[in-house]
Amino acid sequence: MEFFRYCPGCGRRFHIKLVGKTLVSANKASWPKQVVTNLTGPARYGASPALIVVQEDKPVVVEHEEFQYAYKCGHCGHEWTEMVEETHREQ
């Protein structure tokens, strides 16, 4: 894959090639999702107690991945790596 970026070696903006992509770490976590509903009735004598209903819904699953990208400059041949984090939330 080729695209334009600045090379940290020569400082020019030339074709940068993605040489490699390595998965460094992957985590998957899930948390219970709660739906809160506030049910209040008509006020009587100036005050009414609030009724709050909490319901459990399907859990939220979050995937966190960390990749190491290896790049090479098309002009000077300089090679370097960068760490990139990606977070995905499943519905």
N, C-alpha and C positions, 0 to 999 in steps of 0.2 A: 504494500500500500504506500503510495507516495502523496505528499501534500507539502504545502509551503509553511515553514517555520523558521525562526532564527536559530542558527547554530551557536551553541555556547563556546565553541572553539574558535571559529573565524568571525562570528558576529554577523555574517551575511544571511540573507533570506534566500535560500535555494531549496531544491528538492530534498526533502528529508524522507528517508525510507524507514518504515517500521520493520525492524529486523526480527524481533521476537516479542512474544507476550507470554508471561509466566504467571500462574496463579500462586500467590504467596500465602494467603490465608482466606478461609471462608467460614463464616459464622451464620447460623440460622437460629433465630429466637422467636418465640411466640408469647404474646401477652393476652390475657383475657380482655375482651372488649365489653364495656358496660354501657348500657343505654339508660340515661337518667331522664325520667319524665316527672314534671311537676304538675300535680293535679290539685288545684285549689278550687273550692266551691265558692258560692256566693257568700259575701261577708255578712255575718249576722251580729248585730249589736256592736259593730265596729271592729270585731276581731274574729278571725277564723283560723284554725290550725292548718298549716300547710302539709299536704300529703305528697311525699316524694317516693316514687317507685323506681327501683333499680333492677334492671333485667340483664342477664348474661346473654351475650350474642356470640357469634362465631369468633374464635381468637384471631388476632392480627399477627401475621407472620412477616418478619422482616429478615431479609438476607443481606449480609454485609460481606463484600468480597474485596480483596486487596490484590492488585495486579502490579507486576513490574514490567514496564515497556522498555525495549531496547531500540534505540534510534541510531541512524547513520547519516551523516551529511553527504549529499551528493556532490558537493564542491571540494571540500578539504578531506573527506573521509573520516572525520572525527566521530567517535562512537560514545554514547552516553546512555544512562538509564534513568527512568523516572518512576516513582511510585504513584499509582492512581487508585483511589478508593471509590467503589460503587455500592450504592445502597438501593435495594429494590423492596417495595412493599407489595405483598400479594393481597388481592382483594378477596 
